[in-house]
Amino acid sequence: MRIADVHRSSAVLAVAAVFLVMTCFAAAQEVRPGSGKDLRPTGKHQGVAEANAPSAREINEPNDAPPSRDANRLRPRTNGISWHGGPVMHGTVPIYFIWYGNWANNTATSLLPTLISDLNGSSYEHINTTYYDSTAHVAGAMALQGQANDNYSQGTSLSDASIETIVANHCQALGGCDSSGIYFVLTSEDVDETSGFCTQYCGWHTDGTISGKDIKYAFVGNAARCLSACAEQSTSPNNNAGADAMASIIAHESEEAISDPDLNAWYDSRGNENADKCAWTFGNMSTASNGSLYNFTGASGTRWLIQRNWVNASGGYCAMSY
Ligand SMILES: [Zn+2]
């Protein structure tokens, strides 16, 4: 099943949206389809739908109109995703990691920073340059600008509000609460995010007002907590299945945060953001000597298995490079 299901426009959702819009606001990386129970791959929770609910205007787009004799003449060329007027993130996007909980002796702390430098300027990240706003196109560049550790300040059972609190507690020391960056809260294996980590989603991104600024942030938990739901494979390219799975989620969430930072820029008529349209698809894969699969080798020489992203060109398609 596809995550799109939860975003599917319907009268019920449209009505529900009115009531949910105040409290639910994130866009999520759903759990792996077919894993564990027959979990419906959903957005983080039902509220996701309303955050990205198609507007009346979008529902009435020619794309959604029944075919007619004049369809070819009336229908504008589209790439399966459209701009809704909001900003994208420009230039080299600063990334901040907040390592929450216990990450001692976990190679994730070296792997995931390497991921950011590997994504930066890559042909994979170049896919995101097909997204733009009234000012400029996405640059396809990112750089890790700061990291912090948080020793369980909010305990081991976190809520969505806890995640924002963690960001708020650290962002001043990390770029002065940088509204042009993305703050990732990365939680250790023993930490839960009770709104649905491992059951409804593997990660999510959103924005919130912190210190009077619009701060973009994301949650990505250690997939080692639930490899069957949040990892594509249990033997991974860098011999750390949890961290390697997080890499895929981080790639996904960063692409979405950059092309749809305030949840009002790029998404399709079902509310799917760019990476959602290619979630849990990997294209051509190679097999490493330890038997794991990978589909991307970064400038560092590190191998990764990361989800494809949606190219906003040539009619739209999932790809690993552009
Ligand atoms: Zn997503």
Boltz pocket constraint, residues with backbone or C-beta under 6 A from the ligand:
constraints:
  - pocket:
      binder: B
      contacts: [[A, 27], [A, 28], [A, 29], [A, 30], [A, 252], [A, 253], [A, 256], [A, 273], [A, 275], [A, 276]]
      max_distance: 6.0
